[in-house]
């Protein structure tokens, strides 16, 4: 795995910046670590994301977590209606304009961590390591299999930041630490099933935009001929 220094994403949502600045000013930023797409784009800046996904730091009380969500609510209040939803181990602070969600800041309890967090660099906010971000994206690829999950892992491997085998090793390590299923045969079958579903819902010949059509073909061929071999 290449040693890549994080940088500020070029397509950072202004609402994300507002929230992160508010946490820094309130001395609460250390209570989270950036993950998800926004975390990954600190290392590979190639597509926009409107939301923030983060992890709670370990050993926080409910009162300490509430301080964070309250600060986020207050930071977003000037931009529209704000609501907070919670399910399982996830809390989501959402900004609504004209009844539609235009931004969300989701924070979840972490089930496993491979390495210590780093600093985002451009702002004093903890950032997940590249290893953890790739491992989490691999989990998403196996369990959710959204088109963006396929594109993200494809982009990482095409940049020669990690090999296919390294991606699988990180996935297995994370699954084992979390006490989850680390069977690669079942994981490969899940990815194949997701890929088939995407191909049925969005056939290549029905993608009108030439650039998108060529990219979709390239990504699907790579998974069939390289990643799943």
C-alpha positions as CSV (number, residue, x, y, z in Angstrom):
1,X,0.0,0.0,0.0
2,X,1.3,3.4,-1.0
3,X,2.0,6.0,1.6
4,X,-0.3,8.9,0.6
5,X,-0.6,12.1,2.5
6,X,-4.2,13.4,2.9
7,X,-5.3,16.7,1.3
8,X,-8.4,18.8,1.5
9,X,-11.0,17.5,-1.0
10,X,-11.5,20.0,-3.8
11,X,-15.3,19.5,-3.9
12,X,-16.0,19.9,-0.2
13,X,-19.6,20.8,0.6
14,X,-19.9,24.3,2.3
15,X,-22.2,22.7,4.8
16,X,-19.6,20.1,5.7
17,X,-17.0,22.9,6.2
18,X,-19.5,24.8,8.4
19,X,-20.0,21.7,10.6
20,X,-16.3,20.9,10.9
21,X,-15.4,24.5,11.7
22,X,-18.0,24.5,14.4
23,X,-16.7,21.4,16.0
24,X,-13.1,22.8,16.0
25,X,-14.3,26.0,17.6
26,X,-16.1,24.1,20.3
27,X,-13.1,21.9,20.9
28,X,-15.2,18.8,20.1
29,X,-13.6,17.7,16.8
30,X,-11.5,15.0,18.6
31,X,-14.7,13.2,19.5
32,X,-15.1,12.0,15.9
33,X,-13.0,10.7,13.0
34,X,-13.9,11.3,9.4
35,X,-14.6,8.2,7.4
36,X,-16.8,7.2,4.5
37,X,-16.6,8.9,1.1
38,X,-15.4,12.3,2.5
39,X,-12.6,10.5,4.4
40,X,-11.6,8.6,1.3
41,X,-11.5,11.7,-0.9
42,X,-8.8,13.1,1.3
43,X,-6.6,10.5,-0.4
44,X,-8.4,10.1,-3.8
45,X,-10.1,13.3,-4.9
46,X,-12.1,12.3,-8.0
47,X,-15.8,12.7,-7.4
48,X,-18.1,15.0,-5.3
49,X,-19.9,13.9,-2.1
50,X,-22.4,16.1,-0.4
51,X,-22.5,14.4,3.0
52,X,-20.2,13.6,5.9
53,X,-19.8,10.1,7.4
54,X,-17.8,9.9,10.6
55,X,-17.1,7.5,13.6
56,X,-17.4,8.3,17.2
57,X,-14.2,8.2,19.2
58,X,-14.1,5.4,21.7
59,X,-15.3,5.7,25.3
60,X,-17.6,8.8,24.9
61,X,-20.6,9.2,27.2
62,X,-24.1,10.0,25.8
63,X,-23.7,13.5,27.2
64,X,-20.5,14.0,25.3
65,X,-22.0,12.7,22.1
66,X,-25.0,15.0,22.6
67,X,-22.7,18.0,22.7
68,X,-21.4,17.1,19.3
69,X,-24.9,16.7,17.7
70,X,-26.1,19.8,19.4
71,X,-23.2,21.8,18.0
72,X,-23.9,20.4,14.5
73,X,-27.6,21.4,14.8
74,X,-26.7,24.9,15.8
75,X,-24.2,25.2,13.0
76,X,-26.7,24.2,10.3
77,X,-29.7,26.1,11.8
78,X,-29.0,29.2,9.8
79,X,-29.2,27.3,6.5
80,X,-32.7,25.7,6.8
81,X,-34.6,23.3,9.0
82,X,-32.5,20.7,10.9
83,X,-33.6,17.4,12.3
84,X,-31.8,14.6,14.1
85,X,-32.6,11.0,13.5
86,X,-31.1,8.0,15.3
87,X,-31.2,4.3,14.5
88,X,-29.1,1.5,15.8
89,X,-25.6,2.9,16.5
90,X,-26.0,5.8,14.0
91,X,-27.1,9.4,14.5
92,X,-27.8,11.6,11.6
93,X,-28.0,15.4,11.7
94,X,-29.8,16.5,8.5
95,X,-30.4,19.8,6.8
96,X,-33.6,20.3,5.0
97,X,-34.5,23.0,2.4
98,X,-38.0,23.0,0.9
99,X,-38.7,19.7,2.6
100,X,-35.8,17.9,1.0
101,X,-32.6,16.7,2.7
102,X,-29.7,18.6,1.1
103,X,-27.0,17.6,3.6
104,X,-26.4,15.0,6.3
105,X,-23.7,14.5,8.9
106,X,-23.8,10.9,10.1
107,X,-21.8,9.5,13.0
108,X,-21.7,5.8,13.9
109,X,-20.2,3.7,16.6
110,X,-17.1,2.0,15.3
111,X,-17.0,-1.8,15.3
112,X,-13.3,-2.2,14.4
113,X,-10.3,-0.1,13.7
114,X,-7.1,-1.3,12.0
115,X,-4.8,1.7,12.6
116,X,-4.6,4.9,14.6
117,X,-6.4,7.9,13.1
118,X,-4.4,10.6,11.4
119,X,-5.1,14.3,11.0
120,X,-7.0,15.8,8.1
121,X,-4.2,18.3,7.9
122,X,-6.0,21.3,6.4
123,X,-8.3,21.3,9.5
124,X,-7.7,20.0,13.0
125,X,-10.1,17.1,12.7
126,X,-9.1,13.4,13.0
127,X,-9.2,11.3,9.8
128,X,-9.3,7.6,9.4
129,X,-6.2,5.9,8.0
130,X,-6.3,4.9,4.3
131,X,-6.3,1.2,5.5
132,X,-9.4,1.7,7.5
133,X,-11.1,3.7,4.8
134,X,-10.4,1.0,2.2
135,X,-11.5,-1.7,4.6
136,X,-14.8,0.1,5.2
137,X,-15.4,0.7,1.5
138,X,-14.8,-3.0,0.9
139,X,-17.4,-3.8,3.6
140,X,-19.8,-1.5,1.7
141,X,-19.0,-3.2,-1.6
142,X,-19.8,-6.6,-0.2
143,X,-22.8,-5.7,1.9
144,X,-24.4,-2.9,-0.2
145,X,-22.8,-3.0,-3.6
146,X,-23.9,0.4,-4.8
147,X,-22.5,1.7,-8.1
148,X,-20.3,4.2,-6.2
149,X,-18.8,1.4,-4.1
150,X,-17.7,-0.4,-7.3
151,X,-16.3,2.9,-8.7
152,X,-14.4,3.7,-5.5
153,X,-12.6,0.4,-5.2
154,X,-11.9,0.4,-8.9
155,X,-10.4,3.9,-8.7
156,X,-8.2,3.0,-5.8
157,X,-6.7,0.0,-7.5
158,X,-6.3,1.8,-10.8
159,X,-4.2,4.4,-9.0
160,X,-1.9,1.6,-7.9
161,X,-2.4,2.7,-4.3
162,X,-3.4,-0.8,-3.3
163,X,-3.5,-4.1,-5.1
164,X,-6.6,-6.3,-5.3
165,X,-5.2,-8.7,-2.8
166,X,-4.4,-5.9,-0.4
167,X,-8.0,-4.8,-0.6
168,X,-9.2,-8.3,0.3
169,X,-6.6,-8.6,3.1
170,X,-7.9,-5.3,4.7
171,X,-11.5,-6.5,4.4
172,X,-10.7,-9.8,6.1
173,X,-8.8,-8.1,8.9
174,X,-11.7,-5.7,9.6
175,X,-14.2,-8.5,9.5
176,X,-12.2,-10.5,11.9
177,X,-11.8,-7.6,14.3
178,X,-15.5,-6.9,14.2
179,X,-16.4,-10.5,14.7
180,X,-18.1,-10.6,11.3
181,X,-18.1,-13.2,8.5
182,X,-14.7,-13.1,6.7
183,X,-15.5,-15.9,4.2
184,X,-14.1,-14.7,0.8
185,X,-16.1,-17.1,-1.3
186,X,-19.4,-15.7,0.1
187,X,-18.1,-12.1,-0.2
188,X,-17.2,-12.7,-3.9
189,X,-20.6,-14.2,-4.5
190,X,-22.2,-11.1,-3.0
191,X,-20.2,-8.8,-5.2
192,X,-21.1,-10.8,-8.3
193,X,-24.8,-10.6,-7.3
194,X,-24.6,-6.9,-6.9
195,X,-22.8,-6.5,-10.3
196,X,-25.5,-8.6,-12.0
197,X,-28.2,-6.5,-10.4
198,X,-26.6,-3.2,-11.6
199,X,-26.2,-4.6,-15.1
200,X,-29.9,-5.5,-15.2
201,X,-31.1,-2.2,-13.8
202,X,-28.7,-0.1,-16.0
203,X,-27.8,-2.0,-19.2
204,X,-24.7,-0.6,-20.9
205,X,-26.6,0.1,-24.2
206,X,-29.1,2.2,-22.3
207,X,-26.6,4.7,-20.9
208,X,-26.9,7.7,-23.2
209,X,-23.8,9.6,-22.2
210,X,-20.8,8.3,-24.0
211,X,-18.3,9.0,-21.2
212,X,-20.5,7.4,-18.6
213,X,-21.2,4.4,-20.8
214,X,-17.5,3.8,-21.5
215,X,-16.7,4.2,-17.8
216,X,-19.4,1.7,-16.7
217,X,-18.2,-0.8,-19.3
218,X,-14.6,-0.4,-18.1
219,X,-15.5,-0.8,-14.4
220,X,-17.8,-3.8,-15.0
221,X,-15.2,-5.6,-17.2
222,X,-12.5,-4.9,-14.6
223,X,-14.5,-6.6,-11.8
224,X,-15.4,-9.6,-14.0
225,X,-11.9,-10.1,-15.4
226,X,-9.6,-8.9,-12.5
227,X,-11.1,-8.2,-9.1
228,X,-13.2,-11.4,-8.9
229,X,-10.7,-13.7,-10.5
